[in-house]
Amino acid sequence: MRQIQCPERNEPERLSKLYLRFGSILKGIREKRELTIQGLSVLSGVPEELLEAAESGRFEMPDKEIKDLRNVYWTLATDQSSAADYKRIVDQRLSKPYPDFGSPMTQIREQKQISIKELSTISGVPVDILEGAESGTVEMTDEVSKEVKRVYWSLSTLKASPADYRSLLAEMGMKANEIQF
């Protein structure tokens, strides 16, 4: 867990104030772009619950989640797109419903010409869960079900080509190799 360091030896009251201030700044960045939490989640792929927790200022998160949030809000704060551009993209993405389990998911993945293993690498969802979703034979918690649907929905709405996915996978492989050494 990443903690905000302060000279007062991480006094709980001081940390609480820092977290609240940080959350307030994040919320201000989002509101400046006239986005809802749901809209930012749609744009970034970061779960709504995580965005809400960050903006509330009452949270402790692992380093990976802190890094994801930093990237999302930094992009939002520095991007030159207008609030209307963001609204158009969000509306466009929300107009396409989540796919059903089973063959619609298989069709989406095959259309993008990627394997289940590659989709697992990109999304972070285990292969067995994705296989079960495509076969329609696995029972999932609501949270896992929502995440799987989000993965396939994102895959179906992105305008990336098969070559884009190959490039992303190659880049992920290179970064993984760098970390090992």
C-alpha positions, 0 to 999 in steps of 0.5 A: 500500500502506498502511503503519503509520507509526511514529517509528522510520522504519518499521523492519522489526522494529517493523512486523513486531511491529505487524502481528502485534499487529494480526492478533492483535486481528482474530483475537480479535474473530472468535473472540469471536463463535465464527466460523471464517475460512470463516464470516466469509468467508460473512458478509462476502463477503471472501475467506478468503485475505484474512482469513487473511493479515490475522489472520496479521499477515504482510501488506501490503495495498492501501488498499481491502482494509484498508478492507474488513477494517476495516469487517468487523471493526468490524461484528463487534466492535460488532454486538449479535448473539450468537454463536448468531445468527452461527452460524445465519446462516452455517449457513443460507448454507452449506446453499445450494450454489454455483450451476452455470455457465450457465442457473442463474446467469442465472435467479438474476440475472433473479430479482433483476431486475438486468442483467449490467452492474448485477451487474458494478457491484455485484460488481466482476467484469467484465461479460465474465466474468459473460457467459461464466459465464452462457453456460457458454462461457468458461474461467476460472482456479480463482480467477476461477471461485470468485469468480464462483460466490461472486457468484451464490451471494451474489446467490441467498442475499441477501433483497434486493428489486429495489428494494434493488439499484436503491437500492444502484446509485444510491448507488454512482453518487452516490459515484462522482460525488462522487469525480470532483469 
